[in-house]
Amino acid sequence: MGVPIWVNGDLLAPEQATVSVFDHGLMVGDGVFETIKCMSGESFALTRHLDRLALSAKRMDLPEPDLAAIADGVRQCLAAAPKWPLGRIRITYTSGPGPLGSDRGDQGTTTVIIVGEQKPFPAGAEVVVVPWPRNERGALAGVKSTSYGDNAKALAYAKERGGGEAIFENLAGRLCEGTGSNIFIVTGGRLITPTLASGCLAGVTRALALEWCGGVEEDVPLAALYDAEEAFLTSTTRDIQPISVVDGKHLPQAPGPITRAAMATFAARSADDLDP
């Protein structure tokens, strides 16, 4: 028997954990989600992730999620799961069952919480820039939506070319984000990450890296990535991961001194406070 799954308030065996085939999270991608790191049975930055789940739901005009119930569901799942050194919690929240079109139904929302083991990311990331830009003016810009088709296609494109993550520019030709990560570059000794106006997601790890490690938010051209002195990715399950290769070109340092300092600071601060 696998790790129990929480569905709409009930902790169920995996073979019993089902949702309707008419659920709009499946039918039209009408939902939002969060991925949360867990270590030895303890979640990290749960409050920030739940706040972002609520914000994404609000931006999609979904009913307000019951964050207290979801937090309790996370605790129930973690209590029933093995104490893996590294794991991930997936919270999915959709508009629920609906008709065979884009109109929403009236049967209530669906919430699912799954906990699983996470393998560590490689020490260095090889990234591939994809030819499809992010629309920084789109209705879902900055929303962690279940409509992840763009990301799935982009990541497959990157992996076909030997990369581990895909990088998007936006419609303005500026550096934006990865499929499941934010990006930082070092130029002229300055640590820079794209602004939220670029269309990137307001990553929890991105925010903590800015708070704990310094750096500035600036819009920069995509070309700045190729010319960077150092670069790294941030995400919930990778923390800070140095970028070693961009489209087959090796960066001068991976990790460089600024990246190494950021990695050390992030590791120390996150160990001191599991819900910063």
C-alpha positions as CSV (number, residue, x, y, z in Angstrom):
1,M,0.0,0.0,0.0
2,G,1.3,3.4,-1.0
3,V,1.3,6.7,0.9
4,P,-2.2,7.9,1.6
5,I,-3.6,10.8,-0.4
6,W,-5.9,13.6,0.9
7,V,-8.9,14.3,-1.2
8,N,-11.5,16.9,-0.2
9,G,-10.9,16.2,3.5
10,D,-10.5,12.5,3.5
11,L,-7.2,10.6,3.8
12,L,-7.4,7.7,1.3
13,A,-5.3,4.8,0.0
14,P,-3.9,5.6,-3.4
15,E,-6.2,3.1,-5.2
16,Q,-9.2,4.8,-3.6
17,A,-8.1,8.4,-4.2
18,T,-10.1,9.4,-7.2
19,V,-11.6,12.5,-8.7
20,S,-14.4,12.9,-11.3
21,V,-13.5,12.5,-15.0
22,F,-15.5,15.7,-15.4
23,D,-13.2,17.7,-13.1
24,H,-12.2,20.9,-14.8
25,G,-8.7,20.6,-13.5
26,L,-8.4,17.6,-15.9
27,M,-10.8,18.8,-18.6
28,V,-9.6,22.4,-19.2
29,G,-6.8,23.0,-16.7
30,D,-9.0,25.2,-14.5
31,G,-7.1,25.0,-11.3
32,V,-4.0,26.0,-9.4
33,F,-1.4,24.1,-7.4
34,E,1.6,24.4,-5.1
35,T,4.7,22.2,-4.7
36,I,6.2,22.3,-1.2
37,K,9.5,20.8,0.0
38,C,9.5,18.4,2.9
39,M,12.6,17.1,4.8
40,S,12.4,14.2,7.2
41,G,8.6,14.7,7.5
42,E,8.7,18.5,8.0
43,S,7.3,20.9,5.4
44,F,9.3,24.0,4.4
45,A,7.7,27.5,4.0
46,L,4.2,26.1,4.2
47,T,2.6,29.5,5.1
48,R,4.1,31.2,2.1
49,H,3.0,28.4,-0.2
50,L,-0.5,28.5,1.1
51,D,-0.7,32.2,0.7
52,R,0.4,31.9,-2.9
53,L,-2.2,29.2,-3.5
54,A,-4.9,31.6,-2.3
55,L,-3.5,34.4,-4.5
56,S,-3.4,32.1,-7.6
57,A,-7.0,31.0,-6.8
58,K,-8.1,34.7,-6.5
59,R,-6.5,35.6,-9.7
60,M,-8.3,32.8,-11.5
61,D,-11.6,33.8,-9.8
62,L,-11.9,30.5,-8.0
63,P,-13.6,30.2,-4.6
64,E,-11.3,31.0,-1.7
65,P,-9.6,27.7,-0.6
66,D,-9.9,26.6,3.0
67,L,-6.2,27.1,4.0
68,A,-6.6,25.8,7.5
69,A,-8.1,22.5,6.2
70,I,-5.4,22.2,3.6
71,A,-2.7,22.8,6.2
72,D,-4.2,20.0,8.3
73,G,-4.3,17.8,5.3
74,V,-0.6,18.4,4.7
75,R,0.1,17.4,8.3
76,Q,-2.0,14.2,7.9
77,C,-0.2,13.2,4.7
78,L,3.2,13.9,6.2
79,A,2.4,11.9,9.4
80,A,1.4,8.9,7.2
81,A,4.4,9.1,4.8
82,P,8.0,7.8,5.3
83,K,10.5,10.4,6.6
84,W,12.4,10.8,3.4
85,P,15.5,13.1,3.5
86,L,13.8,15.1,0.7
87,G,10.3,14.9,-0.5
88,R,7.6,17.0,-2.2
89,I,4.1,17.9,-1.3
90,R,1.7,18.6,-4.2
91,I,-1.4,20.5,-3.5
92,T,-3.9,20.8,-6.4
93,Y,-7.0,22.9,-6.2
94,T,-9.5,23.0,-9.0
95,S,-12.9,24.5,-9.8
96,G,-14.3,20.9,-9.5
97,P,-16.6,19.0,-11.9
98,G,-18.1,20.9,-14.7
99,P,-19.7,20.7,-18.2
100,L,-17.8,19.6,-21.4
101,G,-16.7,23.2,-22.1
102,S,-15.1,26.1,-20.4
103,D,-18.1,27.1,-18.3
104,R,-17.6,26.1,-14.6
105,G,-19.8,23.8,-12.8
106,D,-21.7,24.3,-9.5
107,Q,-20.7,21.1,-7.6
108,G,-17.9,22.6,-5.6
109,T,-14.1,22.6,-5.8
110,T,-11.7,19.7,-5.6
111,T,-8.6,19.7,-3.4
112,V,-5.9,16.9,-3.6
113,I,-2.7,16.6,-1.5
114,I,-0.1,14.1,-2.5
115,V,3.3,13.5,-0.8
116,G,6.1,11.7,-2.5
117,E,9.9,11.3,-2.4
118,Q,12.1,13.7,-4.3
119,K,15.5,12.9,-5.7
120,P,18.1,15.7,-5.4
121,F,18.8,17.8,-8.5
122,P,22.3,17.5,-10.1
123,A,25.0,19.8,-8.7
124,G,24.9,21.9,-11.8
125,A,22.1,22.7,-14.3
126,E,22.3,22.6,-18.0
127,V,19.6,24.8,-19.5
128,V,18.2,25.3,-23.0
129,V,16.4,28.4,-24.1
130,V,13.2,27.5,-25.9
131,P,11.7,29.3,-28.9
132,W,8.3,30.0,-27.4
133,P,8.0,33.2,-25.3
134,R,6.1,33.7,-22.1
135,N,3.2,36.1,-22.5
136,E,3.8,38.6,-19.7
137,R,0.4,40.2,-20.4
138,G,-1.6,37.0,-20.4
139,A,-4.5,36.2,-18.1
140,L,-2.4,33.5,-16.3
141,A,0.8,35.5,-16.0
142,G,2.2,35.0,-12.5
143,V,-0.5,32.3,-11.7
144,K,0.7,28.8,-10.7
145,S,-2.0,27.2,-12.8
146,T,-2.6,23.6,-13.7
147,S,-2.5,24.7,-17.3
148,Y,1.0,23.5,-17.7
149,G,1.1,22.4,-21.3
150,D,3.6,25.1,-22.3
151,N,6.0,23.9,-19.6
152,A,5.6,20.3,-20.4
153,K,6.4,20.9,-24.1
154,A,9.3,23.2,-23.2
155,L,10.9,20.8,-20.7
156,A,10.7,18.0,-23.3
157,Y,12.3,20.2,-25.8
158,A,15.2,21.0,-23.4
159,K,15.7,17.4,-22.5
160,E,15.8,16.3,-26.1
161,R,18.8,18.7,-26.4
162,G,20.6,17.4,-23.3
163,G,19.3,20.0,-20.9
164,G,17.7,19.6,-17.5
165,E,15.6,22.8,-17.5
166,A,14.1,25.1,-20.2
167,I,14.3,28.9,-20.1
168,F,11.8,31.3,-21.4
169,E,12.1,34.8,-22.6
170,N,9.0,37.0,-22.7
171,L,7.3,38.8,-25.6
172,A,9.6,41.8,-25.1
173,G,12.7,39.6,-25.6
174,R,13.6,39.8,-21.9
175,L,14.8,37.0,-19.6
176,C,11.8,35.5,-17.8
177,E,11.9,32.1,-16.0
178,G,12.2,28.3,-16.3
179,T,9.4,25.8,-16.5
180,G,9.6,25.2,-12.8
181,S,12.2,27.6,-11.6
182,N,13.2,31.3,-11.3
183,I,16.5,32.4,-12.7
184,F,19.2,34.7,-11.3
185,I,22.3,36.0,-13.2
186,V,25.5,37.8,-12.1
187,T,26.6,40.6,-14.3
188,G,29.3,43.0,-13.4
189,G,29.4,41.5,-10.0
190,R,25.7,42.3,-9.4
191,L,23.1,39.6,-8.6
192,I,19.9,40.2,-10.7
193,T,16.6,38.3,-11.2
194,P,13.9,39.3,-13.6
195,T,11.0,41.4,-12.2
196,L,7.6,40.0,-11.7
197,A,6.5,42.2,-14.6
198,S,8.5,40.0,-16.9
199,G,5.8,37.4,-16.5
200,C,7.7,35.1,-14.2
201,L,6.1,33.3,-11.2
202,A,6.6,34.9,-7.8
203,G,8.6,31.9,-6.6
204,V,8.8,31.3,-2.8
205,T,12.5,30.4,-3.1
206,R,13.1,33.4,-5.3
207,A,11.6,35.7,-2.6
208,L,13.7,34.1,0.1
209,A,16.9,34.3,-1.9
210,L,16.3,38.0,-2.5
211,E,15.6,38.5,1.2
212,W,18.5,36.4,2.5
213,C,21.1,36.7,-0.1
214,G,20.6,40.2,-1.6
215,G,20.2,40.9,-5.3
216,V,18.0,43.2,-7.3
217,E,15.0,42.8,-9.5
218,E,15.6,44.2,-13.0
219,D,14.4,43.5,-16.5
220,V,17.3,42.3,-18.6
221,P,17.5,41.1,-22.2
222,L,17.7,37.4,-22.9
223,A,21.2,37.9,-24.2
224,A,22.4,38.8,-20.7
225,L,22.1,35.1,-19.8
226,Y,24.6,34.0,-22.4
227,D,27.1,36.7,-21.2
228,A,26.5,36.1,-17.4
229,E,29.5,35.6,-15.1
230,E,27.4,33.3,-13.0
231,A,23.8,32.1,-13.0
232,F,21.6,29.9,-10.9
233,L,18.1,28.6,-10.7
234,T,15.8,28.7,-7.6
235,S,12.9,26.5,-6.9
236,T,11.2,24.7,-4.0
237,T,12.9,21.4,-4.4
238,R,16.2,22.5,-5.8
239,D,16.8,25.5,-3.5
240,I,19.7,27.2,-5.3
241,Q,21.2,25.3,-8.3
242,P,24.1,26.7,-10.2
243,I,23.8,26.9,-14.0
244,S,26.8,25.4,-15.7
245,V,25.7,25.4,-19.4
246,V,23.4,27.6,-21.5
247,D,22.5,26.2,-24.9
248,G,25.8,24.2,-25.0
249,K,27.9,27.2,-23.8
250,H,29.7,26.7,-20.5
251,L,29.5,29.7,-18.1
252,P,32.8,30.9,-16.7
253,Q,32.0,29.7,-13.1
254,A,29.5,27.2,-11.8
255,P,29.2,27.9,-9.0
256,G,31.0,31.3,-8.8
257,P,31.6,33.1,-5.6
258,I,28.3,34.9,-5.5
259,T,26.4,31.7,-6.1
260,R,28.4,29.8,-3.5
261,A,27.7,32.5,-0.9
262,A,24.0,32.5,-1.8
263,M,23.9,28.7,-1.5
264,A,25.6,28.7,1.9
265,T,23.3,31.5,3.2
266,F,20.2,29.8,2.0
267,A,21.1,26.5,3.5
268,A,21.9,28.0,6.9
269,R,18.8,30.2,7.0
270,S,16.4,27.5,5.9
271,A,17.7,25.1,8.4
272,D,17.1,27.7,11.2
273,D,13.5,28.4,10.2
274,L,11.2,25.8,8.5
275,D,8.4,28.4,8.0
276,P,10.1,31.7,7.2
